[in-house]
Structures are given as C-alpha cells and as structure tokens.
Amino acid sequence: MAKKSHRDAPRLQEKQPATPDKPRAAKPGAVDTAAGEKLQKVLARTGLGSRREMERWIEAGRVAVNGKIAQLGDRVESRDQLSVDGRQLDTPPALEARCILYHKPPGEVCSRSDPEGRRTVFGRLPNLKTGRWISIGRLDFNTSGLLLFTTDGELANGLMHPSSNIEREYMVRVMGDVQDEMLQRMLEGVMLEDGVARFTDIQQIGKGGINRWYCVVLMEGRNREVRRLWESQGLTVSRLKRVRYGDVFIPSKVKQGQWVELERTDVKSLYRIANLAPKEQARTTEKEREVMERQYGKRHARGAAGRGAAKKTRR
C-alpha cells in the first residue's frame, strides 16, 4: 500500500472555545450512567449467572435498581439498591474478591442446605460480612478432595463454563479386572446417557491387585462423570478424590474439613483461565484464624491460613 503524504491529510478546522453546558439535574431514583459498573457485571459477581444471562434478565424486566425497573446499559454504584424478582441483593464489593480451597471429606453435600439434614460444605467455610461463598463446581456426596470457593460470581461462572476446558485431576481406586482395552476406550470416548465422555490421561499408581489406583484427568465436570466412565466398562469405583483443578493442587498439609486461602499466583491463574482481569484479593482475617485454631489447633490453622495454599506439589 502506498504511503500517504502530508498533502493527502485532511485539514483540521480551527477549534472554537467550548461553551460549558449547564449540568442537568438528576431525576430522583435515576441510575448514574456515567459512573459505576455495568449492572450486568455487578449481578454476575453475585453468582446468579453469567453476564450474558444477566443481560437477558435485565431485558426481561426482572431487575430493579433503587425500586425502578432497570434498563440494559445502566451502571450502578455501591450505594444503589439492587433487586431481582423483588428480592433485594447483597452485592459484594468489586475489589474484595476472595478465593479459598476446601478439602471436602466424604459424606458432605455441596448444596447450601439439605432436606435430609446431611452436613454441607458451606458449614465449614468462614463467615463473610458481605457477599457469599460461591462453589466453583461440585463433588459427589461420597467424593473427597479439592473444592474451590470464591466471592466473585463472575469468576465462578467463567471457570464452570464448558468453553474453559479446565483440567480436573482425580485419584481413583477401582475394583475389578482392568484391561488395557478398557483404558483405551475411556481415552477415545465412551457414549454416556448425556453424551460422549473421555479421560485425557490415565496413569496407574503402584502395582495391580483386586483394588487398583489410577490418576485420571478430564476437561469437564458433568455429574458423576468419573464414576460413570469406569462403570461403563463394568468396573466399580470404591474411592475417588480430586487433587487438582487447573493449576491449583490440594496441599498435603490441608486436612479433610479444612480450608485455606489461595496464594495470589493461584488466584491470578484462575482469572487467566476464565479470561477475566484479576481483582484485588482480600485476605484471611484475624477472627477467621482464631476460629480455625479452635477447630483444628494452632499448628494446622496457622499453617493453612497464614500463607495460603502451598506450592504446587503433587501429593
């Protein structure tokens, strides 16, 4: 392409001094569209859904700001009162995102409450002054291991979206006669009732026997997917533990039922995987450390909460 000379450039008209406009009085209850954050972004941070889904809620008239039906394009500030379907929301501050790792024991459900009265994972987490803990994925009732929680709903939705392709690594104990052909089928893909599923890696741990241990990796988090893959080959999973999510490994010092604040590098890694800009990270409070010391003893509590998740070392 030929370069343009300065003669080809359009002439600039001489600017006239601008006359300042008189400021318009804001209507009572109106949303300030020149400042604050986009409404759908704030809603996504509460964990209600993705930004795109929140946009649909706004267009459907389900969202109100300061008592008035919101419009797509509205921006809100911390003083604004938000509600969805008439229910007021407690919106977490934008610059206080927290991420913790919880070592789930078998026998806990991942819902906030259980009609059968079983213990829930949320009962072990630290209390929050604002916002709420949002689970990044789930684990089955009888499955143990790594569970991540955050106060940033947008991060949680980004990580759980199928397009994220995040590796999840499990240790699994299998009962039955495991043949090489079975392993190959699970690597190539098996048709389950909800579609094709596959492991991206399978490694045997230790020697064979009636019960064999394997380390498996898959890229999604469908319900009971690991167990169903093995069951499709006529095998039974007797123990299952998640040990890694993305680049985050479960530290050996974090015992079952304990939680730990993630290191800043791990949090940044999660935001990168979710294609989001990292937010300022809040840290474990002194009161939370005291609660952990009462529950687990000073040595374990300070080791877990003091510096956050340990180095990325396998088991």
C-alpha positions as a printed NumPy array, in Angstrom:
array([[  0.   ,   0.   ,   0.   ],
       [  1.375,   3.424,  -0.99 ],
       [  2.185,   5.802,   1.832],
       [  0.089,   8.928,   2.11 ],
       [  1.903,  12.255,   2.044],
       [  1.137,  15.143,   4.327],
       [ -0.718,  16.753,   1.41 ],
       [ -3.325,  13.974,   1.482],
       [ -4.14 ,  14.543,   5.144],
       [ -7.435,  16.339,   5.81 ],
       [ -7.165,  19.909,   7.033],
       [ -8.139,  20.498,  10.62 ],
       [-10.626,  23.243,  11.31 ],
       [ -9.699,  25.774,  13.929],
       [-11.378,  24.851,  17.207],
       [-13.734,  27.342,  18.777],
       [-13.704,  27.761,  22.553],
       [-16.248,  25.392,  24.044],
       [-19.204,  26.778,  25.909],
       [-19.77 ,  24.759,  29.07 ],
       [-23.197,  23.145,  29.266],
       [-25.316,  23.67 ,  32.305],
       [-25.435,  20.495,  34.387],
       [-28.76 ,  18.723,  34.231],
       [-30.481,  17.864,  37.441],
       [-30.653,  14.129,  38.017],
       [-34.11 ,  12.615,  38.278],
       [-34.962,  11.162,  41.671],
       [-34.132,   7.454,  41.749],
       [-32.326,   7.575,  38.395],
       [-29.228,   5.461,  37.82 ],
       [-25.995,   7.313,  37.119],
       [-24.901,   6.022,  33.701],
       [-21.636,   7.983,  33.651],
       [-20.044,   6.293,  36.656],
       [-20.023,   2.982,  38.444],
       [-20.011,  -0.51 ,  36.968],
       [-22.215,  -2.082,  34.361],
       [-25.291,  -3.557,  36.001],
       [-24.901,  -6.978,  34.389],
       [-21.307,  -7.187,  35.646],
       [-22.353,  -6.477,  39.237],
       [-25.148,  -9.051,  39.006],
       [-22.763, -11.672,  37.631],
       [-20.446, -11.085,  40.587],
       [-23.205, -12.193,  42.973],
       [-23.152, -15.641,  41.395],
       [-26.599, -15.501,  39.804],
       [-25.244, -16.287,  36.343],
       [-23.03 , -15.107,  33.518],
       [-23.039, -11.524,  32.207],
       [-24.95 , -12.619,  29.112],
       [-27.598, -14.306,  31.245],
       [-27.883, -11.224,  33.449],
       [-28.421,  -9.107,  30.33 ],
       [-31.389, -11.31 ,  29.452],
       [-32.786, -10.862,  32.965],
       [-32.475,  -7.09 ,  32.642],
       [-34.21 ,  -7.102,  29.254],
       [-36.986,  -9.251,  30.728],
       [-37.648,  -6.626,  33.409],
       [-36.654,  -8.871,  36.306],
       [-34.051,  -6.457,  37.72 ],
       [-34.736,  -3.227,  39.594],
       [-32.346,  -0.504,  40.748],
       [-33.494,   1.725,  43.606],
       [-37.027,   0.421,  43.14 ],
       [-37.216,   1.142,  39.394],
       [-37.074,  -1.398,  36.567],
       [-33.54 ,  -1.386,  35.159],
       [-32.572,  -0.94 ,  31.532],
       [-29.752,  -2.629,  29.655],
       [-26.816,  -0.218,  29.726],
       [-27.456,   1.048,  33.261],
       [-24.45 ,   1.489,  35.518],
       [-24.627,   1.241,  39.289],
       [-22.566,   2.238,  42.304],
       [-22.186,   0.706,  45.744],
       [-24.931,   2.892,  47.217],
       [-27.552,   1.642,  44.736],
       [-30.067,  -0.962,  45.916],
       [-30.478,  -3.895,  43.517],
       [-33.253,  -6.464,  43.458],
       [-34.182,  -9.418,  41.259],
       [-37.795, -10.578,  41.078],
       [-38.499,  -8.35 ,  44.061],
       [-35.757,  -9.857,  46.248],
       [-33.055,  -7.444,  47.401],
       [-29.472,  -8.47 ,  46.659],
       [-26.381,  -8.185,  48.801],
       [-23.747,  -7.235,  46.236],
       [-20.091,  -7.906,  47.14 ],
       [-17.569,  -5.079,  46.665],
       [-15.735,  -5.192,  43.351],
       [-12.251,  -5.032,  44.883],
       [-12.572,  -7.667,  47.591],
       [-12.63 , -10.94 ,  45.707],
       [-11.639, -13.941,  47.806],
       [-10.772, -17.464,  46.735],
       [-10.33 , -20.387,  49.102],
       [ -9.596, -24.084,  48.732],
       [-11.585, -26.56 ,  50.821],
       [-10.636, -30.189,  51.426],
       [-14.014, -31.899,  51.241],
       [-14.396, -35.139,  53.183],
       [-16.773, -37.888,  52.024],
       [-20.293, -37.538,  53.413],
       [-20.872, -33.83 ,  52.724],
       [-23.229, -32.317,  50.146],
       [-22.311, -29.292,  48.03 ],
       [-25.671, -27.513,  48.423],
       [-26.274, -24.74 ,  50.958],
       [-28.894, -26.809,  52.768],
       [-30.041, -30.409,  52.65 ],
       [-33.618, -31.664,  53.232],
       [-32.188, -34.882,  54.693],
       [-30.173, -32.951,  57.259],
       [-26.766, -34.036,  55.947],
       [-23.69 , -31.902,  56.554],
       [-22.983, -29.312,  53.84 ],
       [-19.61 , -27.995,  52.703],
       [-20.762, -24.415,  53.365],
       [-20.996, -25.124,  57.099],
       [-17.192, -25.334,  57.32 ],
       [-16.401, -22.096,  55.469],
       [-15.559, -18.744,  57.139],
       [-18.392, -16.256,  57.607],
       [-18.49 , -13.199,  55.349],
       [-19.597,  -9.676,  56.264],
       [-20.75 ,  -9.026,  52.702],
       [-21.421, -11.278,  49.731],
       [-21.437, -15.059,  49.88 ],
       [-19.279, -18.041,  49.038],
       [-19.898, -19.477,  45.571],
       [-18.798, -23.006,  44.786],
       [-16.716, -23.496,  41.636],
       [-18.186, -26.819,  40.6  ],
       [-19.268, -29.685,  42.838],
       [-18.176, -33.037,  44.172],
       [-20.41 , -36.052,  44.771],
       [-21.544, -36.951,  48.289],
       [-19.014, -39.799,  48.562],
       [-16.183, -37.998,  46.725],
       [-13.459, -36.176,  48.653],
       [-10.802, -33.653,  47.75 ],
       [-10.33 , -30.202,  46.3  ],
       [-13.226, -27.748,  46.127],
       [-12.747, -24.079,  45.242],
       [-14.929, -21.234,  46.512],
       [-14.935, -17.559,  45.616],
       [-16.89 , -14.401,  46.379],
       [-16.667, -13.419,  42.701],
       [-19.607, -14.95 ,  40.85 ],
       [-18.233, -13.827,  37.506],
       [-15.068, -15.829,  38.139],
       [-17.087, -18.883,  39.216],
       [-19.242, -18.757,  36.09 ],
       [-16.219, -18.266,  33.846],
       [-14.436, -21.291,  35.294],
       [-17.509, -23.533,  35.15 ],
       [-18.371, -22.645,  31.555],
       [-17.781, -25.616,  29.195],
       [-15.572, -23.472,  26.948],
       [-12.989, -23.018,  29.732],
       [-11.581, -26.562,  29.169],
       [-10.032, -26.752,  32.632],
       [ -8.199, -29.925,  33.638],
       [ -9.551, -31.754,  36.675],
       [ -7.32 , -34.449,  38.124],
       [ -8.558, -37.29 ,  40.329],
       [ -7.129, -40.239,  42.211],
       [ -9.467, -43.199,  41.834],
       [ -9.469, -46.697,  43.339],
       [-11.115, -49.232,  41.036],
       [-12.425, -52.702,  41.837],
       [-12.394, -55.251,  39.012],
       [-10.219, -56.692,  36.303],
       [ -8.954, -53.636,  34.423],
       [ -7.866, -54.414,  30.864],
       [ -5.795, -52.216,  28.567],
       [ -8.674, -52.193,  26.075],
       [-10.923, -50.612,  28.702],
       [ -8.434, -47.833,  29.357],
       [ -8.087, -47.174,  25.643],
       [-11.868, -46.924,  25.2  ],
       [-12.127, -44.389,  28.013],
       [ -9.381, -42.317,  26.393],
       [-11.019, -42.431,  22.969],
       [-14.501, -41.629,  24.287],
       [-17.497, -43.511,  25.65 ],
       [-21.135, -42.688,  24.916],
       [-22.947, -41.993,  28.19 ],
       [-26.599, -41.021,  28.645],
       [-25.707, -37.313,  28.412],
       [-23.185, -37.534,  25.568],
       [-19.652, -38.678,  24.833],
       [-17.193, -38.527,  27.746],
       [-13.472, -39.29 ,  27.879],
       [-10.371, -39.034,  30.011],
       [ -7.458, -37.079,  28.555],
       [ -4.948, -39.059,  30.638],
       [ -4.924, -42.274,  32.683],
       [ -1.919, -43.354,  34.765],
       [ -1.786, -46.392,  37.045],
       [ -0.349, -45.763,  40.508],
       [  1.511, -48.628,  42.146],
       [  1.085, -52.34 ,  41.498],
       [ -2.071, -54.087,  40.376],
       [ -4.366, -56.218,  42.507],
       [ -8.041, -56.513,  43.376],
       [ -8.094, -52.766,  44.026],
       [ -6.051, -50.623,  41.658],
       [ -5.288, -46.931,  41.978],
       [ -5.296, -44.668,  38.937],
       [ -4.707, -40.991,  38.315],
       [ -7.15 , -39.666,  35.689],
       [ -7.681, -36.265,  34.057],
       [-10.757, -34.891,  32.311],
       [-11.712, -31.475,  30.951],
       [-15.283, -31.054,  32.198],
       [-17.366, -31.518,  35.314],
       [-20.53 , -33.407,  34.471],
       [-22.448, -35.18 ,  37.234],
       [-20.614, -38.337,  38.436],
       [-18.633, -38.351,  35.195],
       [-15.539, -40.116,  36.55 ],
       [-17.587, -42.855,  38.189],
       [-19.828, -43.336,  35.152],
       [-16.868, -43.71 ,  32.807],
       [-15.455, -46.574,  34.874],
       [-18.907, -48.101,  35.336],
       [-19.349, -48.132,  31.54 ],
       [-16.547, -50.722,  31.485],
       [-18.181, -52.906,  34.14 ],
       [-15.878, -51.613,  36.899],
       [-16.671, -50.129,  40.303],
       [-15.096, -47.03 ,  41.843],
       [-14.551, -47.612,  45.562],
       [-12.744, -44.33 ,  46.329],
       [-12.493, -41.037,  44.485],
       [-10.555, -37.891,  45.379],
       [ -9.979, -34.718,  43.36 ],
       [ -6.41 , -33.486,  43.74 ],
       [ -6.138, -30.715,  41.129],
       [ -8.267, -28.048,  39.438],
       [ -6.446, -26.21 ,  36.655],
       [ -3.052, -25.226,  38.077],
       [ -4.192, -25.498,  41.711],
       [ -3.2  , -28.649,  43.631],
       [ -4.516, -29.624,  47.046],
       [ -1.729, -29.082,  49.629],
       [ -0.875, -32.124,  51.743],
       [ -0.995, -30.017,  54.927],
       [ -4.692, -29.181,  54.441],
       [ -6.611, -31.97 ,  56.154],
       [-10.179, -33.032,  55.417],
       [-12.678, -30.425,  56.605],
       [-10.108, -27.591,  56.498],
       [ -9.943, -24.606,  54.142],
       [ -7.045, -22.431,  53.037],
       [ -6.764, -19.051,  51.341],
       [ -5.312, -19.348,  47.841],
       [ -1.985, -17.752,  47.049],
       [ -2.11 , -14.673,  44.821],
       [ -0.404, -16.542,  41.975],
       [ -3.073, -19.256,  42.057],
       [ -5.867, -16.672,  42.018],
       [ -4.319, -14.896,  39.035],
       [ -4.071, -18.235,  37.259],
       [ -7.801, -18.851,  37.756],
       [ -8.7  , -15.409,  36.406],
       [ -6.432, -16.002,  33.414],
       [ -8.119, -19.323,  32.633],
       [-11.528, -17.639,  32.892],
       [-10.359, -14.807,  30.569],
       [-11.025, -12.192,  33.255],
       [ -8.929,  -9.401,  34.749],
       [ -7.838, -10.267,  38.32 ],
       [ -9.408,  -8.272,  41.16 ],
       [ -7.757,  -7.1  ,  44.36 ],
       [ -7.652, -10.038,  46.748],
       [ -8.862,  -9.841,  50.336],
       [ -7.041, -11.976,  52.891],
       [ -7.891, -14.189,  55.837],
       [ -8.945, -12.107,  58.838],
       [ -7.588, -12.488,  62.367],
       [-11.024, -13.601,  63.584],
       [-11.094, -16.375,  60.983],
       [ -7.659, -17.549,  62.139],
       [ -8.943, -17.713,  65.726],
       [-11.916, -19.832,  64.643],
       [ -9.609, -22.195,  62.749],
       [ -7.322, -22.508,  65.772],
       [-10.264, -23.535,  67.96 ],
       [-11.414, -26.102,  65.403],
       [ -8.126, -27.61 ,  64.232],
       [ -5.428, -26.483,  66.644],
       [ -2.86 , -23.72 ,  66.278],
       [ -0.316, -25.651,  64.222],
       [ -2.723, -26.681,  61.431],
       [ -4.715, -23.441,  61.419],
       [ -1.713, -21.128,  61.137],
       [ -0.094, -23.338,  58.569],
       [ -3.227, -23.286,  56.414],
       [ -4.467, -19.722,  56.76 ],
       [ -1.212, -17.913,  57.328],
       [  0.301, -18.024,  53.872],
       [ -2.43 , -19.559,  51.745],
       [ -2.266, -22.583,  49.506],
       [  1.155, -24.122,  49.383],
       [  3.382, -24.719,  46.439],
       [  2.057, -26.734,  43.554],
       [  3.461, -30.107,  44.53 ],
       [  1.749, -33.379,  43.85 ],
       [  0.619, -35.493,  46.794]])
